[in-house]
Amino acid sequence: MNDQERLTDLLLTEKKMSGNYNTYASECTNPKLRNSFLQMLQSGHTTQTELYDASASRGWYKTTPAEGARVGEVKQKFQAMG
Protein backbone atom coordinates (compact mmCIF):
# COMPACT_ATOMS: atom_id res chain seq x y z
CA MET A 1 0.00 0.00 0.00
CA ASN A 2 1.47 3.36 -1.00
CA ASP A 3 1.14 6.68 0.85
CA GLN A 4 -1.79 7.88 -1.27
CA GLU A 5 -3.76 4.68 -0.64
CA ARG A 6 -2.92 4.84 3.06
CA LEU A 7 -4.15 8.44 3.41
CA THR A 8 -7.29 7.66 1.43
CA ASP A 9 -8.01 4.64 3.62
CA LEU A 10 -7.49 6.67 6.79
CA LEU A 11 -9.75 9.46 5.54
CA LEU A 12 -12.54 7.05 4.56
CA THR A 13 -12.25 5.31 7.94
CA GLU A 14 -12.54 8.63 9.81
CA LYS A 15 -15.59 9.58 7.74
CA LYS A 16 -17.27 6.29 8.60
CA MET A 17 -16.42 6.61 12.29
CA SER A 18 -17.79 10.17 12.38
CA GLY A 19 -21.08 8.91 10.99
CA ASN A 20 -21.17 6.22 13.65
CA TYR A 21 -20.35 8.65 16.48
CA ASN A 22 -23.06 11.00 15.24
CA THR A 23 -25.63 8.21 15.29
CA TYR A 24 -24.52 6.97 18.71
CA ALA A 25 -24.66 10.48 20.19
CA SER A 26 -28.11 11.22 18.79
CA GLU A 27 -29.52 7.93 20.09
CA CYS A 28 -27.76 7.97 23.47
CA THR A 29 -29.84 8.55 26.60
CA ASN A 30 -26.91 8.84 29.01
CA PRO A 31 -25.64 12.46 29.06
CA LYS A 32 -22.04 11.58 29.99
CA LEU A 33 -21.82 8.93 27.29
CA ARG A 34 -23.42 11.30 24.76
CA ASN A 35 -20.80 13.93 25.59
CA SER A 36 -18.06 11.33 25.08
CA PHE A 37 -19.43 10.50 21.63
CA LEU A 38 -19.66 14.20 20.78
CA GLN A 39 -16.03 14.70 21.83
CA MET A 40 -14.99 11.74 19.66
CA LEU A 41 -17.02 13.22 16.78
CA GLN A 42 -15.22 16.56 17.12
CA SER A 43 -11.86 14.81 17.28
CA GLY A 44 -12.75 12.79 14.19
CA HIS A 45 -13.63 15.95 12.26
CA THR A 46 -10.29 17.47 13.22
CA THR A 47 -8.48 14.34 12.06
CA GLN A 48 -10.45 14.35 8.79
CA THR A 49 -9.36 17.92 8.13
CA GLU A 50 -5.74 17.04 8.77
CA LEU A 51 -5.92 14.00 6.49
CA TYR A 52 -7.67 16.01 3.76
CA ASP A 53 -5.06 18.77 4.01
CA ALA A 54 -2.24 16.20 3.77
CA SER A 55 -3.84 14.62 0.70
CA ALA A 56 -4.70 17.92 -0.98
CA SER A 57 -1.19 19.33 -0.43
CA ARG A 58 0.18 16.35 -2.36
CA GLY A 59 -2.37 16.79 -5.16
CA TRP A 60 -4.16 13.53 -4.28
CA TYR A 61 -7.52 15.04 -3.33
CA LYS A 62 -8.78 17.66 -5.73
CA THR A 63 -11.96 19.66 -5.36
CA THR A 64 -13.63 22.09 -7.72
CA PRO A 65 -14.87 25.33 -6.17
CA ALA A 66 -18.60 25.93 -6.54
CA GLU A 67 -19.74 28.97 -8.47
CA GLY A 68 -20.94 31.83 -6.27
CA ALA A 69 -24.39 31.88 -7.84
CA ARG A 70 -24.87 28.17 -7.20
CA VAL A 71 -23.80 28.56 -3.57
CA GLY A 72 -26.42 31.30 -3.17
CA GLU A 73 -29.14 29.10 -4.69
CA VAL A 74 -28.39 26.20 -2.36
CA LYS A 75 -28.19 28.51 0.65
CA GLN A 76 -31.61 30.00 -0.14
CA LYS A 77 -33.08 26.54 -0.61
CA PHE A 78 -31.95 25.37 2.83
CA GLN A 79 -32.90 28.61 4.52
CA ALA A 80 -36.42 28.23 3.13
CA MET A 81 -36.61 24.75 4.64
CA GLY A 82 -35.73 25.97 8.14
C-alpha positions in Angstrom: 0.0 0.0 0.0 1.5 3.4 -1.0 1.1 6.7 0.8 -1.8 7.9 -1.3 -3.8 4.7 -0.6 -2.9 4.8 3.1 -4.2 8.4 3.4 -7.3 7.7 1.4 -8.0 4.6 3.6 -7.5 6.7 6.8 -9.8 9.5 5.5 -12.5 7.0 4.6 -12.2 5.3 7.9 -12.5 8.6 9.8 -15.6 9.6 7.7 -17.3 6.3 8.6 -16.4 6.6 12.3 -17.8 10.2 12.4 -21.1 8.9 11.0 -21.2 6.2 13.7 -20.4 8.6 16.5 -23.1 11.0 15.2 -25.6 8.2 15.3 -24.5 7.0 18.7 -24.7 10.5 20.2 -28.1 11.2 18.8 -29.5 7.9 20.1 -27.8 8.0 23.5 -29.8 8.6 26.6 -26.9 8.8 29.0 -25.6 12.5 29.1 -22.0 11.6 30.0 -21.8 8.9 27.3 -23.4 11.3 24.8 -20.8 13.9 25.6 -18.1 11.3 25.1 -19.4 10.5 21.6 -19.7 14.2 20.8 -16.0 14.7 21.8 -15.0 11.7 19.7 -17.0 13.2 16.8 -15.2 16.6 17.1 -11.9 14.8 17.3 -12.8 12.8 14.2 -13.6 15.9 12.3 -10.3 17.5 13.2 -8.5 14.3 12.1 -10.5 14.4 8.8 -9.4 17.9 8.1 -5.7 17.0 8.8 -5.9 14.0 6.5 -7.7 16.0 3.8 -5.1 18.8 4.0 -2.2 16.2 3.8 -3.8 14.6 0.7 -4.7 17.9 -1.0 -1.2 19.3 -0.4 0.2 16.3 -2.4 -2.4 16.8 -5.2 -4.2 13.5 -4.3 -7.5 15.0 -3.3 -8.8 17.7 -5.7 -12.0 19.7 -5.4 -13.6 22.1 -7.7 -14.9 25.3 -6.2 -18.6 25.9 -6.5 -19.7 29.0 -8.5 -20.9 31.8 -6.3 -24.4 31.9 -7.8 -24.9 28.2 -7.2 -23.8 28.6 -3.6 -26.4 31.3 -3.2 -29.1 29.1 -4.7 -28.4 26.2 -2.4 -28.2 28.5 0.7 -31.6 30.0 -0.1 -33.1 26.5 -0.6 -31.9 25.4 2.8 -32.9 28.6 4.5 -36.4 28.2 3.1 -36.6 24.7 4.6 -35.7 26.0 8.1 
